[in-house]
């Protein structure tokens, strides 16, 4: 089955480019402008992986990680940010992120990270 990836980013251009990248690699993406939108009823079960921005208005990528853990959601999470710091990386990875990527996103690095954590 083709993996379904949740793409959470407040920037519509980033959401669109990640979604296009996934489609070109034979995956399916579903985009969300905010972490809160992803957390709607019965949404989480359908995803194989979540790719989220770190810095967003409202709930941040780290806040999303904490909420997913609280809900017992074990989906692999990949964090991306335009402001990659050692501290942010350490915090995201300690909270369970499977990868931490800087923006602009290297397409191959993102695809490799997703393929490493999703069923093919």
C-alpha positions, -999 to +999 in steps of 0.1 A: +000+000+000+012+035-008+022+054+024+001+083+035+021+112+050+007+141+070+024+174+061+020+200+088+034+235+080+019+270+083+036+280+050+014+270+020+044+270-003+062+244+018+031+223+022+027+223-016+063+215-024+065+186+001+032+173-012+045+175-048+077+158-038+058+129-022+036+124-052+066+123-075+081+096-053+048+075-054+036+085-020+004+102-009+004+134+012-023+152+031-016+188+041-025+207+073-019+244+079-016+239+117-009+211+141-044+215+157-060+206+123-041+173+122-054+164+157-091+163+146-113+133+154-101+100+139-075+116+117-043+102+131-050+065+124-048+068+086-012+082+085+020+062+082+042+092+090+039+128+101+062+156+087+059+188+107+074+222+109+090+231+142+080+268+145+043+275+138+017+298+153-003+281+180+010+246+185+046+241+176+061+209+162+074+200+197+039+207+212+025+183+185+050+156+195+040+160+232+003+158+223+008+128+201+027+110+228+000+119+253-026+103+230-005+072+226+002+078+189+034+061+179+035+073+142+070+082+131+075+120+132+100+140+111+107+176+121+118+203+097+127+239+105+142+270+089+161+276+122+180+244+129+199+246+161+216+219+182+192+226+211+161+223+189+174+191+173+182+176+207+148+185+220+129+171+190+149+139+189+145+135+227+108+139+223+108+110+197+114+126+163+129+101+139+147+129+119+154+166+122+159+184+089+168+220+081+150+241+055+152+245+027+146+208+027+169+186+008+144+165-012+165+133-011+171+136+027+134+140+033+125+111+011+152+089+027+139+098+062+103+090+052+113+057+035+133+047+066+102+049+088+073+038+066+062+005+052+071+002+015 
